[in-house]
Every structure is written in C-alpha cells, then in structure tokens.
C-alpha cells in the first residue's frame, strides 16, 4: 500500500498511548465529545494496566509516552486520597511493565488546571520521581468554548503555581478558536508566547458538533499564515519553519478508554450520529483506510514538501463536508513559508556608517 511506503519513515519513534481513565469532568467544553457526568472508570484506574500490557506485548517501538487523562484527572470534586493512591499505583504499574517489556516510559498527566489540589498534585509528581518514572504536566488553553470567568482565573493561578512544570500548552484549531485567534486580541495567549511556553496547536477531529466547530481549509490557511507572520515559535509551525524533515502530526495513538476498551482514535467517533460524517469506514483498531485516502486525495507522493509536512489529522480530512481549497492547505502553507523566507532575504540591509576620527 502507498501508506506503507510513505508513512512508516515519518512516524514518531516514540509510541503514544492515551489513557482515558474516566470521562467525569468539572468543565463543559463546547467541542468535547465526552459525557462529563459519567463516573465509569473512576474506581478501576489500575485495571487499565491490563489493556496497557496487551498493547505492550506487540509494541515495536522502544519508547512509549502515556497520556493519562479524563475527563479531568485533578477535578477537586473527585481528587481525593483514594484517587491519588490509584494514580500512584498506575505509575508504579507502568514502570514495572516498562521494565518487563524493555520499554522506556514517560507519563504526561493531562489536566485542565481548573483545580486547587496543589498538594496532592505535588505529591503525585514527587512520587513519580521517587520511583523513577519521568512525569510531566500538560494542559490546554482555548479562548473560546472552554472556560467561564472563574475557571479562567483558577487556570491562571495554577499556571503561576506550577510554572515550568507545565511542559506543553495545547490549543485546539476549531472554528471559534480560529476566529478569535485571527482577531489577535488575546492578551493571555501573548503572555504565554512571550514567556517562551511550549504551545502546540492541535487539530479538531469532527464529531456530532462539527456543524458549529469545524474549520474550513481557508480558515486553516489563514491561521497558519497568521502564526508564520506573528507567532512563528508556536508548534507545529516552528517545526515546519526550522526543520527539513518532520514526523507525522498524527501519532497513531493507541487508546485505552474508561471501560478498558482498546482502540485507535477512530473509536472515538463510533456513535452513529458521528460516524456518518466520514467518507471512509472508520475501524476501531485500524487507521490505514483513512491514511491511504488522504495520501491519494492530496497526491502526497509527488509533493515537494512531503518530508517537511506533518500532514495534519487524517480524521479531519476525511470529513464529508470539508470545504476545500484548490490545493492542499499544507502545500499552500509551506509555499507561504518559503515565500516569507525569500522576501526576508531580499529585504535591504541598512548600511552602517563608519565613524569619523
């Protein structure tokens, strides 16, 4: 298959496992597909080690990063000593499985930071260090559809408290966020950027809310150009500008859901109301169909930017109602990067006058 030839060399050497420990959450983000009142999985955290081991039994990569998330893993309403102990047990279990299968392991604790449980979080992170598991905190900031006023203030307090221990801030490229980003009025985003925070703009995967959330290809091109012109250090833009070769944006994440289900990202849209929005048949454990469709659709094999390009989200581009441009949005973006480079090289250099003595 075309994908086997083109994609295997572009896949990240570190495999990603995403653990949806439960769906309960203290926020109600407009773009999120989860049932945030659902408590399934809250009392079975360590049972996720069973499907994790099944994945590891056939894992070919030497390094695995585990994204441990909810819902909201540190929600004040549920983050008690019992849950903290379950997280510690999960951490130790992941360490032991890493040793058993000779894998280097890391845990990203994925949190919305709308929490005041600082002592418990500190205890968890210190425990990870004590048992020899590298752990980091990652979060999300979205100017539209995520926070109310009080939530945003708590988020900011948490960012101040944890500082550089928060190693990545993800922002979602859905329609409402893009509209606001292009207005360039978000003072807090500018603060984060100017502080040198690692900011990653992630792709929106369509579900039943796509009518209100989905960005057009023109929206994507506009925001990519905006970043190139004004915020070139955000990712993945910085990678496209600075690197000749990049891994795929899609990390073909292996998922463990709240009830222990093992799947790839396609399983997240298995509900009939969502799956009807896709052109390809979405398989729970196989992304090859949508990957092949993408490569054929955009003729990636002939693209001069293929090595540099991350190719975006394959699920997003399989959306039936996607509003396209005449050319691939990523090709247009990379061409714009080259044009900007050329224009900057052509800018006249101010002459320095030799001082008279």
FIVEXMAR-97912 format. One record per residue: residue in three letters; x, y, z of N, C-alpha, C in turn. Coordinates in steps of 0.05 Angstrom, whole numbers, padded with zeros to 5 digits, always signed. Atoms other than C-alpha are relative to their C-alpha. Layout:
# FIVEXMAR-97912
ALAXYZXYZXYZ
...
//
This chain:
# FIVEXMAR-97912
UNK+00017-00024+00000+00000+00000+00000+00018+00025+00000
UNK-00014-00026+00002+00021+00072-00013+00009+00009+00028
UNK-00006-00010-00027+00018+00088+00061+00024-00014+00012
UNK-00023+00015-00011+00068+00033+00079+00026+00012-00010
UNK-00025-00011+00012+00119+00064+00032+00006+00028+00010
UNK-00004-00028-00007+00108+00137+00051+00000+00006+00029
UNK+00005-00009-00027+00086+00139+00123+00018-00012+00021
UNK-00015+00013-00021+00128+00089+00161+00025+00015+00008
UNK-00024-00015-00007+00191+00131+00157-00006+00027+00012
UNK+00007-00026-00012+00153+00192+00181-00013-00003+00027
UNK+00013+00003-00026+00124+00161+00243+00020+00005+00023
UNK-00017-00006-00024+00150+00184+00311+00012-00026+00011
UNK-00013+00023-00012+00200+00137+00343-00011-00007+00027
UNK+00012+00004-00026+00162+00145+00408-00030-00005-00004
UNK+00028+00007+00002+00094+00110+00411-00016+00014+00022
UNK+00018-00014-00018+00036+00147+00444-00022-00019+00008
UNK+00023+00013-00010-00014+00112+00489-00017+00021+00015
UNK+00017-00019-00013-00073+00154+00511-00020-00015+00018
UNK+00017+00014-00020-00109+00131+00574-00023+00018+00008
UNK+00024-00015-00009-00180+00159+00581-00009-00015+00026
UNK+00005+00015-00025-00184+00138+00654-00029+00001+00008
UNK+00028-00003-00005-00255+00164+00661-00009+00026-00015
UNK+00009-00023+00015-00299+00218+00630-00010+00023+00018
UNK+00010-00021-00018-00321+00257+00692+00018+00025-00002
UNK-00016-00025+00003-00300+00330+00685-00014+00023+00014
UNK+00011-00025-00012-00310+00397+00720-00004+00022-00020
UNK+00006-00019+00021-00314+00434+00654-00020-00011-00020
UNK+00019+00008+00021-00364+00432+00597+00008+00013-00027
UNK-00010-00012+00024-00323+00449+00536-00019-00006-00024
UNK+00020+00002+00021-00368+00461+00476+00009-00019-00022
UNK-00011+00017+00022-00322+00420+00429+00006-00028+00009
UNK-00008+00027-00011-00314+00358+00474-00022-00020-00003
UNK+00019+00021+00006-00348+00293+00457-00008-00017+00025
UNK+00004+00018-00023-00346+00262+00527-00025+00006+00016
UNK+00022-00003-00019-00402+00252+00578+00012+00007+00027
UNK-00016-00009-00023-00375+00293+00635-00013-00005+00027
UNK+00012+00009-00025-00424+00266+00687+00006-00030+00005
UNK-00004+00028-00001-00402+00195+00673+00023-00007+00019
UNK-00021+00008-00020-00362+00163+00731+00012-00027-00006
UNK-00012+00026+00007-00346+00097+00696+00030+00003-00002
UNK-00030-00001+00001-00272+00083+00706+00013+00012+00025
UNK-00012-00014-00023-00263+00124+00769+00012-00019+00021
UNK-00010+00019-00020-00253+00063+00813+00015-00024-00012
UNK-00014+00022+00013-00217+00020+00762+00025+00010-00014
UNK-00024-00012+00013-00155+00062+00747+00021-00021-00005
UNK-00022+00019+00004-00105+00006+00758-00007-00024-00018
UNK+00009+00021+00019-00147-00043+00717+00008+00007-00029
UNK-00009-00008+00027-00124-00002+00656+00027-00013-00006
UNK-00026+00012+00005-00057-00037+00665-00003-00026-00016
UNK+00005+00025+00015-00088-00100+00635+00001+00006-00030
UNK-00002-00007+00029-00102-00069+00565+00027+00013-00007
UNK-00026-00011+00005-00037-00030+00571+00020-00022-00006
UNK-00018+00022+00004+00001-00095+00577-00005-00014-00026
UNK+00006+00013+00026-00036-00125+00518+00012+00016-00023
UNK-00013-00016+00021-00013-00066+00475+00030-00004+00000
UNK-00029+00002-00002+00058-00072+00501+00011-00027-00010
UNK-00009+00026+00009+00061-00146+00483+00007+00000-00030
UNK-00006-00001+00029+00062-00127+00409+00013+00026-00008
UNK-00011-00027+00006+00095-00058+00415+00028-00003-00013
UNK-00026+00001+00014+00152-00049+00365+00019+00023+00007
UNK-00017-00023-00007+00177+00019+00389+00013-00004+00028
UNK-00015+00003-00025+00228+00024+00445-00010+00019+00022
UNK+00008-00021-00019+00197+00086+00478-00030+00005-00002
UNK+00029-00004-00001+00125+00097+00500-00006+00023+00019
UNK+00010-00021-00018+00093+00160+00527-00030-00005+00005
UNK+00028+00005-00008+00028+00152+00566-00013+00027+00007
UNK+00016-00024-00007-00022+00209+00565-00023-00008+00018
UNK+00020+00007-00019-00062+00199+00628-00019+00023+00004
UNK+00019-00023+00001-00126+00240+00624-00028-00010+00007
UNK+00028+00006-00006-00200+00243+00639-00017+00004-00026
UNK+00007-00016-00023-00247+00278+00639+00021+00018+00010
UNK-00020-00016-00013-00208+00318+00688+00011-00016+00024
UNK-00012+00017-00019-00159+00277+00729+00004+00013+00027
UNK-00004-00014-00026-00149+00331+00783-00024+00016+00008
UNK+00024-00015-00008-00221+00355+00789-00003+00000+00030
UNK+00001-00001-00029-00229+00380+00861-00022-00017+00012
UNK+00023+00016-00010-00296+00343+00868+00007-00029+00005
UNK-00006+00029-00001-00263+00275+00859+00028-00007+00008
UNK-00028+00006-00004-00188+00282+00870+00006-00001+00030
UNK-00005+00005-00029-00183+00252+00940+00023-00019+00004
UNK-00023+00017-00006-00132+00208+00974-00002-00028-00014
UNK+00004+00026+00014-00163+00145+00944+00008+00002-00029
UNK-00007-00003+00028-00156+00171+00873+00030+00005-00003
UNK-00029-00005+00000-00086+00197+00888+00015-00027+00002
UNK-00013+00026-00003-00066+00126+00911-00003-00016-00026
UNK+00003+00014+00026-00095+00097+00847+00019+00010-00021
UNK-00019-00011+00019-00053+00145+00806+00029-00009+00006
UNK-00027+00010-00007+00009+00124+00845+00003-00029-00008
UNK-00001+00028+00007-00008+00051+00834+00002-00003-00031
UNK-00001+00001+00029-00018+00064+00760+00029+00007-00009
UNK-00027-00008+00006+00050+00099+00757+00020-00023+00004
UNK-00018+00023-00006+00085+00041+00790-00005-00023-00018
UNK+00007+00021+00019+00048-00008+00746+00012+00005-00027
UNK-00012-00007+00026+00071+00029+00683+00030-00004+00001
UNK-00029+00004-00003+00142+00029+00709+00007-00030-00002
UNK-00006+00029+00000+00141-00046+00721-00005-00013-00027
UNK+00005+00010+00027+00110-00060+00653+00022+00009-00020
UNK-00022-00010+00016+00164-00017+00621+00025-00018+00004
UNK-00023+00017-00006+00217-00059+00655-00004-00028-00012
UNK+00006+00027+00010+00182-00124+00636+00004-00003-00030
UNK-00001+00001+00030+00178-00107+00562+00023+00017-00011
UNK-00024-00014+00009+00243-00067+00559-00007+00025-00015
UNK+00009-00025+00012+00209-00001+00543+00008+00024+00018
UNK-00003-00026-00014+00228+00070+00562-00027+00012+00002
UNK+00027-00010-00003+00165+00100+00592+00001+00028+00012
UNK+00004-00027-00011+00141+00170+00608-00030+00004+00003
UNK+00028-00006-00004+00075+00196+00635-00005+00030-00002
UNK+00010-00027+00001+00041+00260+00615-00027+00001+00015
UNK+00025-00003-00015-00013+00279+00666-00015+00024-00014
UNK+00014-00019+00016-00063+00316+00622-00023+00013+00016
UNK+00018-00014-00018-00102+00368+00662-00009+00026-00010
UNK+00010-00027+00007-00146+00429+00651+00010+00021+00019
UNK-00011-00018-00021-00113+00460+00713-00021+00018+00014
UNK+00021-00014-00015-00180+00485+00738-00003-00016+00026
UNK-00001+00015-00024-00163+00457+00806+00017+00014+00021
UNK-00016-00012-00021-00135+00478+00873+00014-00023+00016
UNK-00011+00024-00014-00109+00408+00892+00031-00001-00003
UNK-00028-00002+00006-00037+00431+00890+00017-00020+00017
UNK-00015+00018-00017-00012+00390+00949-00001-00029-00010
UNK+00003+00027+00011-00040+00325+00920+00016-00004-00026
UNK-00015+00002+00026-00011+00340+00851+00030-00001+00005
UNK-00029+00000-00007+00057+00356+00881+00008-00028+00011
UNK-00006+00027-00011+00054+00290+00919+00003-00021-00022
UNK-00001+00019+00022+00039+00251+00856+00025+00004-00017
UNK-00024-00005+00016+00095+00284+00816+00025-00007+00015
UNK-00023+00009-00016+00144+00273+00873+00002-00030+00002
UNK+00000+00029+00000+00123+00201+00877+00011-00012-00026
UNK-00010+00009+00026+00136+00192+00803+00030+00001-00001
UNK-00029-00003+00000+00206+00219+00812+00013-00020+00018
UNK-00012+00019-00019+00219+00174+00872+00002-00028-00011
UNK+00000+00027+00011+00200+00111+00834+00014-00002-00027
UNK-00016+00000+00024+00240+00132+00773-00016+00001-00026
UNK+00016-00004+00024+00184+00149+00724-00001+00029-00007
UNK+00000-00028+00008+00193+00213+00685-00029+00008-00006
UNK+00028-00009+00003+00127+00251+00690+00000+00030-00004
UNK+00004-00029+00006+00104+00318+00663-00030+00007+00002
UNK+00028-00009+00001+00041+00360+00666-00004+00015-00026
UNK+00007-00015+00025+00008+00384+00602-00029+00009+00003
UNK+00026-00012-00003-00053+00427+00595-00010+00011-00026
UNK+00012-00012+00023-00099+00462+00546-00010+00028+00007
UNK+00012-00027-00003-00118+00534+00536-00014+00007-00026
UNK+00016-00007+00024-00174+00553+00489-00015+00025+00007
UNK+00013-00025-00006-00200+00624+00485-00030+00000-00004
UNK+00028+00002+00005-00269+00601+00463-00010-00028+00007
UNK+00013+00026-00005-00314+00546+00490+00011-00017+00022
UNK-00011+00016-00021-00272+00523+00549-00006+00011+00028
UNK+00001-00011-00027-00272+00570+00610-00023+00020+00003
UNK+00015-00024-00008-00322+00614+00645+00020+00018+00016
UNK-00018-00019-00012-00292+00673+00683+00015-00012+00024
UNK-00013+00012-00024-00279+00636+00748+00019-00022-00007
UNK-00017+00021+00009-00250+00576+00712+00026+00011-00011
UNK-00024-00011+00011-00202+00620+00674+00019+00012+00021
UNK-00017-00010-00021-00178+00654+00737+00014-00022+00015
UNK-00013+00022-00013-00165+00587+00770+00022-00012-00018
UNK-00020+00010+00019-00128+00564+00708+00025+00017+00001
UNK-00023-00018-00001-00083+00625+00711+00015-00003+00026
UNK-00013+00005-00026-00069+00614+00785+00017-00025-00001
UNK-00015+00026+00001-00049+00542+00771+00024+00003-00018
UNK-00023-00005+00018-00004+00564+00713+00022+00014+00015
UNK-00020-00015-00015+00031+00612+00760+00013-00019+00021
UNK-00010+00017-00021+00038+00559+00815+00019-00022-00012
UNK-00016+00022+00011+00065+00502+00771+00022+00009-00019
UNK-00021-00011+00016+00105+00546+00724+00010-00018-00022
UNK-00013+00016+00021+00154+00508+00680-00005-00030+00003
UNK+00007+00028-00002+00129+00442+00707-00022-00008-00019
UNK+00019+00004+00022+00073+00450+00656+00017+00003-00026
UNK-00019+00000+00022+00113+00430+00595-00012+00004-00028
UNK+00014-00004+00025+00061+00437+00540-00027+00012+00004
UNK+00027-00012+00000+00000+00481+00528-00012-00005-00027
UNK+00013+00006+00026-00046+00454+00474-00023+00019-00004
UNK+00023-00017+00008-00095+00498+00437-00013-00013-00025
UNK+00015+00014+00021-00149+00470+00390-00006+00018-00023
UNK+00006-00016+00024-00156+00494+00319-00028-00008-00010
UNK+00027+00002+00009-00231+00492+00315-00009+00028-00010
UNK+00009-00025+00013-00273+00546+00280-00001+00024+00020
UNK+00002-00023-00019-00290+00590+00341+00027+00010+00010
UNK-00027-00008-00009-00218+00589+00367+00015+00015-00022
UNK-00014-00013+00022-00190+00607+00298-00011+00028-00004
UNK+00012-00027+00004-00239+00665+00290+00011+00019+00021
UNK-00010-00018-00021-00216+00693+00357+00030+00005-00002
UNK-00029-00003+00003-00142+00680+00345+00007+00020-00022
UNK-00006-00018+00023-00144+00718+00279-00006+00030+00008
UNK+00005-00027-00010-00171+00779+00317+00025+00011+00015
UNK-00025-00007-00013-00104+00779+00354-00004+00018+00025
UNK+00006-00016-00023-00135+00807+00418+00004-00015+00027
UNK-00001+00017-00024-00118+00751+00467+00026+00007+00015
UNK-00023-00009-00016-00071+00783+00518+00013-00023+00015
UNK-00012+00022-00016-00062+00719+00558+00016-00019-00019
UNK-00016+00016+00019-00040+00679+00497+00026+00014-00006
UNK-00025-00015+00005+00010+00734+00481+00019-00002+00023
UNK-00016+00002-00024+00035+00730+00552+00014-00027+00000
UNK-00012+00026+00000+00046+00655+00547+00021-00003-00022
UNK-00019+00001+00022+00080+00662+00480+00026+00016+00006
UNK-00023-00017-00007+00126+00718+00504+00017-00012+00022
UNK-00015+00014-00021+00146+00676+00564+00015-00025-00010
UNK-00014+00022+00012+00171+00623+00516-00013-00027+00006
UNK+00013+00025-00005+00119+00570+00535-00002-00017-00026
UNK+00003+00018+00023+00115+00509+00490-00030-00002-00006
UNK+00029-00001+00007+00048+00520+00455-00003-00017-00026
UNK+00005+00017+00023+00021+00467+00407-00029+00003-00008
UNK+00027-00002+00011-00039+00478+00362-00008-00026-00011
UNK+00009+00027+00007-00076+00413+00355-00024+00002-00019
UNK+00021+00001+00021-00126+00392+00301-00027-00009+00012
UNK+00027+00008-00009-00201+00387+00312-00009-00025-00016
UNK+00010+00025+00012-00229+00317+00299-00030+00001+00000
UNK+00029-00004+00001-00301+00323+00275-00016-00022+00014
UNK+00020+00018-00011-00359+00293+00314-00027+00013-00005
UNK+00027-00010+00005-00433+00309+00320-00002+00030+00004
UNK+00001-00030-00003-00416+00382+00339+00014+00014-00023
UNK-00017-00011+00022-00377+00393+00274-00013+00023-00014
UNK+00014-00022+00014-00430+00438+00245+00008+00027+00012
UNK-00007-00025-00014-00410+00491+00296+00030+00003+00005
UNK-00028+00000-00008-00337+00473+00307+00020-00002-00023
UNK-00019+00008+00021-00307+00452+00241+00012+00024-00014
UNK-00013-00021+00016-00256+00498+00208+00001-00007-00029
UNK-00004+00005+00028-00255+00505+00133+00030+00000-00006
UNK-00028+00000+00008-00190+00495+00095+00010+00029-00002
UNK-00009-00028+00001-00188+00571+00084+00005+00011+00029
UNK-00005-00008-00028-00194+00581+00160+00027-00010+00009
UNK-00026+00011-00008-00135+00535+00170+00023+00015-00013
UNK-00021-00015+00014-00093+00571+00117+00004+00027+00013
UNK-00002-00027-00011-00110+00638+00147+00015+00000+00027
UNK-00013+00000-00026-00089+00618+00217+00029-00009-00001
UNK-00028+00007+00004-00026+00584+00193+00017+00024-00008
UNK-00014-00024+00009-00005+00648+00157+00003+00020+00023
UNK-00001-00018-00024-00022+00688+00220+00022-00008+00019
UNK-00021+00010-00017+00024+00644+00261+00028+00005-00012
UNK-00025-00004+00013+00080+00648+00210+00009+00029+00002
UNK-00006-00028+00000+00076+00723+00208+00005+00012+00028
UNK+00000-00013-00026+00066+00738+00282+00010-00018+00023
UNK-00007+00018-00022+00079+00676+00325+00014-00024-00011
UNK-00013+00022+00014+00129+00633+00288+00012-00021+00019
UNK-00011+00020-00019+00152+00597+00352-00021-00019+00010
UNK+00019+00020-00008+00086+00561+00363+00004-00025-00017
UNK-00003+00026+00014+00083+00488+00343-00027-00009-00011
UNK-00022+00011+00016+00077+00455+00293+00013+00020-00019
UNK-00011-00020+00019+00092+00520+00255+00030+00002+00002
UNK-00029-00003-00004+00162+00526+00286+00015-00024-00013
UNK-00012+00023+00012+00177+00455+00264+00001+00002-00031
UNK+00001-00002+00030+00155+00469+00192+00021+00021-00009
UNK-00018-00021+00008+00198+00532+00190+00029-00009+00004
UNK-00027+00005-00008+00260+00504+00224+00011-00027-00010
UNK-00009+00027+00006+00263+00430+00203-00004-00007-00029
UNK+00004+00010+00027+00274+00399+00135-00017-00026+00000
UNK+00016+00025-00003+00242+00334+00160-00015+00001+00026
UNK+00016+00001-00024+00185+00325+00209-00016-00026+00001
UNK+00018+00023-00003+00146+00267+00238-00029+00008-00007
UNK+00029-00004+00003+00072+00259+00225-00012+00014+00024
UNK+00015-00011-00022+00026+00302+00267-00016-00021+00014
UNK+00015+00023-00011-00017+00240+00276+00019-00020+00011
UNK-00018+00019-00013+00018+00195+00325-00012-00028+00002
UNK+00013+00026+00000-00029+00136+00313-00003-00010+00029
UNK+00002+00006-00029-00044+00137+00387-00016-00025+00005
UNK+00015+00024-00009-00065+00072+00420-00015+00008+00025
UNK+00018-00010-00021-00124+00086+00466-00009-00022+00018
UNK+00015+00016-00019-00150+00054+00529-00022+00018+00011
UNK+00023-00016-00009-00220+00080+00545-00008-00006+00029
UNK+00008+00002-00028-00255+00087+00612-00008-00029+00008
UNK+00009+00027-00006-00285+00017+00607+00020-00021-00007
UNK-00020+00019+00007-00220-00015+00585+00002-00006-00030
UNK-00001+00005+00029-00235-00015+00510+00027+00009-00011
UNK-00025-00006+00013-00172-00017+00468-00007+00007-00029
UNK+00007-00009+00027-00174+00022+00403+00021+00020-00010
UNK-00013-00023+00011-00143+00074+00357-00019+00024+00002
UNK+00016-00024-00003-00170+00145+00353-00027-00002-00014
UNK+00026+00003+00014-00225+00123+00304-00023-00008+00017
UNK+00021+00009-00017-00263+00091+00360-00015+00023+00014
UNK+00012-00023-00014-00278+00160+00389-00024+00011-00016
UNK+00023-00009+00016-00328+00171+00332-00017-00023-00009
UNK+00015+00024+00008-00362+00103+00332-00030+00004+00003
UNK+00029-00005-00002-00430+00133+00351-00011+00006-00028
UNK+00012-00002+00027-00477+00130+00291-00003+00029-00009
UNK+00004-00028+00007-00491+00205+00294+00026+00014-00008
UNK-00026-00012+00007-00416+00220+00287+00012-00014-00024
UNK-00014+00015+00020-00392+00164+00242-00011+00006-00028
UNK+00012-00006+00026-00439+00185+00186+00013+00025-00013
UNK-00013-00023+00011-00397+00248+00177+00026-00006-00015
UNK-00025+00007+00013-00338+00209+00149-00004-00015-00026
UNK+00001+00013+00027-00324+00185+00078+00008-00029+00002
UNK-00012+00027-00002-00283+00124+00097-00013-00015+00023
UNK+00010+00017-00022-00304+00065+00140+00020+00003+00023
UNK-00018-00004-00023-00275+00081+00209+00002-00026+00016
UNK-00005+00025-00014-00244+00020+00241+00011+00007+00028
UNK-00008-00007-00027-00233+00019+00316+00030-00006+00005
UNK-00028+00008-00005-00164-00014+00312+00018+00003-00025
UNK-00015-00002+00025-00140+00006+00242-00006+00026-00014
UNK+00002-00026+00013-00127+00075+00213+00009+00000-00029
UNK-00013+00001+00027-00099+00050+00147-00018+00011-00022
UNK+00019-00009+00020-00162+00066+00107+00000+00030-00004
UNK+00001-00030+00002-00165+00140+00124+00027+00011-00007
UNK-00027-00009+00008-00089+00146+00117+00004-00002-00030
UNK-00003+00005+00029-00090+00116+00047-00017+00020-00015
UNK+00018-00019+00013-00149+00160+00028+00013+00028-00001
UNK-00013-00027-00001-00111+00223+00050+00023+00002-00020
UNK-00023+00000+00018-00048+00205+00011-00008+00001-00029
UNK+00010+00000+00027-00087+00192-00052-00014+00026-00007
UNK+00016-00025+00005-00132+00253-00045+00018+00024-00006
UNK-00017-00023+00003-00074+00302-00039+00026-00006-00015
UNK-00023+00008+00016-00024+00264-00082+00027+00006+00014
UNK-00024-00006-00016+00028+00267-00027+00026-00010-00011
UNK-00025+00012+00010+00077+00223-00064+00015+00019-00019
UNK-00012-00018+00019+00090+00279-00114+00006+00028+00013
UNK-00003-00027-00013+00093+00337-00063+00028+00005+00008
UNK-00027-00008-00006+00158+00374-00056+00004+00006+00030
UNK-00001-00007-00028+00141+00389+00017-00005-00025+00018
UNK+00009+00024-00015+00126+00317+00038+00018-00005+00025
UNK-00017+00005-00023+00187+00309+00083-00004+00020+00023
UNK+00004-00021-00020+00174+00375+00119-00028-00001+00012
UNK+00028-00002-00008+00099+00366+00125-00007-00020+00021
UNK+00010+00018-00020+00064+00336+00185-00026-00014-00008
UNK+00024+00012+00012+00001+00320+00143-00026+00004+00016
UNK+00025-00006-00014-00048+00343+00197-00013-00025+00012
UNK+00016+00022-00012-00104+00299+00224-00015-00014-00023
UNK+00012+00015+00021-00126+00244+00177-00031-00001+00003
UNK+00029+00000-00005-00195+00241+00210-00013+00026-00009
UNK+00011-00026+00008-00206+00315+00199-00004+00002-00030
UNK+00001-00002+00029-00192+00309+00125-00019-00020-00013
UNK+00019+00020+00011-00240+00250+00117-00029+00010+00004
UNK+00027-00011-00005-00299+00294+00139-00015+00005-00026
UNK+00015-00001+00025-00353+00290+00086-00005+00029-00010
UNK+00009-00027+00007-00370+00364+00088+00023+00020+00001
UNK-00023-00017-00001-00300+00392+00089+00000+00020-00024
UNK-00001-00021+00021-00295+00458+00050+00029+00003-00008
UNK-00027+00002+00009-00232+00450+00008+00009+00025-00016
UNK-00012-00019+00018-00185+00497-00029+00008-00014-00025
UNK-00008+00012+00025-00159+00485-00099+00025-00017+00003
UNK-00024+00016-00006-00094+00459-00069+00000-00008+00029
UNK-00003+00009-00028-00075+00423-00005+00007+00024+00018
UNK-00005-00023-00018-00076+00472+00053+00029-00001+00011
UNK-00028+00002-00010-00008+00445+00078+00020+00008-00022
UNK-00017-00009+00021+00024+00454+00010+00000+00030-00002
UNK+00002-00030+00001-00001+00526+00008+00014+00013+00023
UNK-00013-00011-00023+00025+00537+00078+00030-00002-00003
UNK-00029+00003+00004+00094+00510+00063+00011+00019-00022
UNK-00008-00018+00021+00097+00551+00000+00001+00029+00011
UNK+00000-00027-00012+00079+00613+00041+00025+00003+00018
UNK-00024-00001-00017+00136+00596+00090+00024+00006-00018
UNK-00022-00005+00018+00184+00594+00031+00000+00028-00011
UNK+00002-00028+00011+00157+00660+00003+00009+00020+00021
UNK-00008-00018-00022+00166+00693+00071+00030+00000+00003
UNK-00029+00002-00001+00237+00667+00074+00014+00017-00022
UNK-00012-00014+00023+00253+00695+00005-00003+00030+00003
UNK+00004-00029-00003+00222+00763+00020+00017+00011+00021
UNK-00018-00010-00021+00262+00769+00084+00029+00001-00009
UNK-00027+00000+00010+00326+00751+00049+00004+00024-00019
UNK-00002-00021+00019+00311+00804-00003-00002+00028+00012
UNK+00002-00026-00013+00300+00859+00048+00027+00014+00001
UNK-00026-00014+00000+00354+00913+00042+00011+00001+00028
UNK-00014-00001-00025+00406+00914+00097+00009+00029+00004
UNK-00007-00028-00005+00416+00982+00130+00031+00002+00002
UNK-00029-00004+00000+00486+01007+00117+00009+00013+00026
UNK-00012-00011-00025+00530+01022+00178+00020+00021-00008
UNK-00019-00021+00006+00566+01088+00173+00025-00002+00017
UNK-00025+00001-00015+00639+01085+00193+00005+00026+00014
UNK-00004-00025-00015+00651+01136+00248+00026+00014-00008
UNK-00023-00016+00007+00698+01193+00232+00018+00005+00025
UNK-00019-00004-00023+00761+01201+00276+00015+00027-00005
//
